[in-house]
Amino acid sequence: MSYSSEMPKNEAWIVSVDMGYGHLRAAYPFRDIAFERIITANNDACVSPQERALWAKFQALYEGISRARSIPVIGSWIWRAYDRFQAIRPHYPFRDLSKPSIGSTRLYSLIRRGFGASVVKCTREREELPFLSTFYAMALAADYAGRRDVFCVITDSDINRVWVANDPKKSRVNYLAPTALSRVRLLEYGVADERIFVTGFPLPEENVATAREDLARRLQVLDAKGTFRARFWATLGQPAPATHLERR
C-alpha cells in the first residue's frame, strides 16, 4: 500500500507545562505528531495574561516554600506541612480513594473559574484532534470543557489524588500509565479500568534502541543468575539465555 501526501496525518494537540523537566521531557517524544507545536500551558502565546499571572503565583509559592526550609525554627515546620499536603497514601491494601482530596477540590474550583481555559479555547481550532497533556490540570480542564479524546500522560511512578477529576465516574480522561502500580493507583482513585493504558514512560524514538542496549548491558551485571532475563529476553530483544533454553 502506498501513502500519498494528501492522506491525513497522525496529529494531536500536545500540551505540557514549563515546571522543571518532568512534564516537558514526557511531551518531547510526541513532537512529531504535535499539531503546529507543543503548547506550553503556562507561557504559550495563546495563554491569557490573567492565566500567566496565576501560573506565576503558583511558581512563586512553590519556590517560596522550598526556600522556607532554610528559615530557622519554622522553616522545617512549613516544609513538613506542605509535604503532608502532597502526601500519597500507601499502596496497600487496595481501597477506595475516590473521595476528592483538598488538592483536587481546590483544582476543580480553579478550573471552574477559568484555569486552563486559554489552552482549551486555543485547541477548539481543530477539536477533532486528540488532546494529550503531560500535566494533569490541563487534561482535567479540557475534560471539564467537554472535550473528547482527552489523554493524560502520567509522569510519575506514583501519583496524588489531584491527578484525577473530583467525580471520576463522570470524567472521560484517558490515562497513559508508566507502571502497573500507577494503574492500580488510578483504580483506587475511581478511574474506570477501560480508561487506563499501561504504556511505560514515553521515550524519544532515537533513544529506544540505545536504552534497550544499555539495559541489556546492565542486566549482565545486576542479573548474574539470568532469572530476570529468562522471563523477559524477548522484550529486551536479546537472544534467550541458557537458563531459559535449559528449562525448555
C-alpha positions in Angstrom: 0.0 0.0 0.0 1.4 3.4 -1.0 0.8 6.6 1.0 0.2 9.9 -0.6 1.0 13.3 0.9 -2.8 14.1 0.8 -3.6 11.4 3.3 -4.4 12.7 6.8 -1.5 12.8 9.3 -1.5 11.4 12.8 -1.8 14.6 14.7 -2.8 15.7 18.1 -2.8 18.7 20.4 0.2 18.1 22.6 0.2 20.2 25.9 2.8 20.4 28.5 4.0 22.9 31.2 7.3 24.5 31.9 7.7 23.5 35.6 11.0 21.6 35.7 11.9 19.0 33.0 9.5 16.2 34.0 6.5 17.3 32.0 8.4 18.7 29.1 10.5 15.5 28.8 7.4 13.4 28.6 6.0 15.7 25.8 9.1 15.7 23.7 8.6 12.2 22.2 5.2 13.4 20.8 6.7 16.3 19.0 6.4 14.7 15.5 2.6 14.4 15.9 2.1 17.7 17.6 -0.3 20.0 15.6 1.7 23.2 14.9 3.7 23.0 18.2 3.9 21.6 21.7 1.7 24.1 23.7 3.4 25.1 27.0 0.3 25.9 29.2 1.9 28.4 31.5 3.6 30.7 28.9 2.4 29.9 25.4 1.3 32.8 23.2 -2.3 31.6 23.4 -2.4 31.9 27.2 -4.2 35.0 28.6 -2.3 37.5 30.7 -4.6 36.6 33.6 -3.7 32.9 33.5 0.0 33.7 33.1 -0.1 35.8 36.2 -1.8 32.9 38.1 0.8 30.5 36.9 3.5 32.9 38.1 1.8 33.0 41.6 1.9 29.2 41.8 5.5 29.0 40.8 6.5 31.8 43.3 4.5 30.0 46.1 6.3 26.7 45.4 9.7 28.3 45.2 9.0 30.3 48.3 8.1 27.2 50.3 11.2 25.4 49.0 13.4 28.3 50.2 11.5 28.4 53.5 13.2 25.2 54.6 16.3 27.3 55.4 14.4 29.6 57.8 15.4 28.8 61.4 12.8 27.1 63.7 9.7 27.5 61.5 11.3 26.5 58.1 11.2 22.8 58.6 7.7 23.0 60.0 6.4 24.9 56.9 8.0 22.3 54.6 6.6 19.3 56.5 3.1 20.9 56.4 3.4 21.3 52.6 4.9 17.8 52.2 1.9 16.4 54.1 -0.4 18.3 51.8 1.2 16.4 48.9 1.3 13.1 50.6 0.3 9.9 48.8 -1.4 7.1 50.7 0.4 3.7 50.9 -0.3 1.4 48.0 -1.6 -1.5 50.1 -4.1 -2.6 51.0 -6.2 -1.7 47.9 -9.1 0.5 49.0 -11.5 3.1 47.6 -9.7 6.5 47.5 -12.1 8.1 45.0 -13.3 10.7 47.6 -12.0 14.2 46.5 -9.0 15.5 48.4 -8.3 19.1 49.4 -6.0 19.5 46.5 -8.4 18.1 43.9 -11.2 20.1 45.2 -9.1 23.3 45.0 -8.0 22.5 41.5 -11.6 21.8 40.4 -12.6 25.2 41.8 -9.8 26.9 39.8 -10.9 25.1 36.6 -14.5 26.2 37.1 -13.2 29.8 37.4 -11.3 29.5 34.1 -8.0 28.0 34.9 -6.7 26.3 31.7 -9.4 27.9 29.6 -6.9 29.6 27.3 -5.4 26.3 26.1 -8.8 24.7 25.8 -10.0 27.6 23.7 -6.9 27.5 21.5 -7.4 23.8 20.7 -11.0 24.4 19.6 -9.5 25.4 16.3 -9.2 21.7 15.5 -11.4 20.0 18.0 -11.4 16.7 16.1 -7.8 16.1 17.1 -7.0 14.2 20.3 -5.9 16.4 23.2 -2.9 14.9 25.0 -1.4 16.6 28.1 1.6 15.7 30.3 0.2 17.9 33.0 -2.9 16.7 34.8 -4.6 20.1 35.3 -4.8 20.8 31.5 -6.3 17.3 30.9 -8.9 17.9 33.6 -9.6 21.4 32.2 -10.2 20.0 28.7 -12.4 17.3 30.2 -14.4 19.8 32.2 -15.0 21.8 29.0 -16.5 18.8 27.3 -13.6 17.8 25.1 -13.5 14.2 23.8 -10.4 12.1 23.3 -8.5 13.7 26.2 -5.4 11.8 27.2 -3.2 12.4 30.2 0.4 11.1 30.4 1.3 10.1 33.9 4.8 11.4 34.5 5.5 9.8 37.9 5.7 6.2 39.2 3.1 7.1 41.8 0.6 10.0 41.8 -1.5 12.1 44.1 -5.3 12.2 44.1 -5.1 15.6 42.3 -4.4 13.9 39.0 -8.0 12.6 38.8 -11.2 14.6 38.5 -13.4 15.3 41.5 -16.0 13.0 40.2 -14.1 10.2 38.4 -17.3 8.5 37.3 -18.2 11.4 35.1 -14.7 12.1 33.8 -13.7 10.9 30.3 -9.9 11.4 30.6 -7.8 8.5 29.4 -4.7 7.9 31.3 -1.4 6.6 29.9 0.3 5.0 32.9 4.0 4.2 33.1 3.7 1.2 35.5 1.3 -1.4 36.7 1.4 0.2 40.2 0.3 3.5 38.8 -2.6 1.7 37.1 -3.7 0.3 40.5 -3.4 3.8 42.0 -5.7 5.2 39.3 -8.2 2.4 40.0 -8.1 3.3 43.7 -8.9 6.9 42.7 -12.0 5.8 40.9 -10.8 5.8 37.2 -12.6 3.3 35.0 -10.4 0.4 34.0 -11.1 0.9 30.3 -9.6 4.4 30.5 -6.3 3.3 31.8 -3.5 2.1 29.4 -0.2 0.9 30.8 2.2 2.3 28.2 5.5 2.8 30.1 7.2 6.2 30.2 7.4 7.8 26.7 10.9 7.9 25.2 12.1 9.6 22.0 12.4 7.1 19.1 16.0 7.8 18.8 16.7 6.7 22.3 14.7 3.5 22.3 17.4 1.3 20.8 20.1 2.8 23.0 18.0 2.4 26.1 17.4 -1.3 25.3 21.1 -2.0 24.7 22.1 -0.1 27.8 19.5 -2.1 29.9 20.8 -5.4 28.5 24.4 -4.5 29.4 23.3 -3.6 33.0 21.4 -6.8 33.4 24.5 -8.8 32.7 25.8 -7.4 36.0 22.6 -7.0 38.0 21.0 -10.2 36.9 24.0 -12.5 37.2 21.9 -15.7 37.5 19.8 -14.8 34.5 16.5 -15.0 36.4 15.0 -11.8 35.0 16.4 -12.3 31.5 14.9 -15.7 31.4 11.5 -14.2 31.7 11.9 -11.0 29.6 14.5 -11.8 27.0 12.0 -11.3 24.1 11.0 -7.9 25.5 14.7 -6.9 25.7 15.2 -8.0 22.1 18.0 -10.3 23.2 18.8 -14.0 22.5 17.3 -16.4 25.0 19.8 -17.0 27.9 21.0 -20.6 28.5 18.9 -20.8 31.7 15.7 -20.3 29.6 16.7 -22.9 27.0 17.7 -25.4 29.6 14.2 -25.2 31.3 12.6 -26.0 28.0 
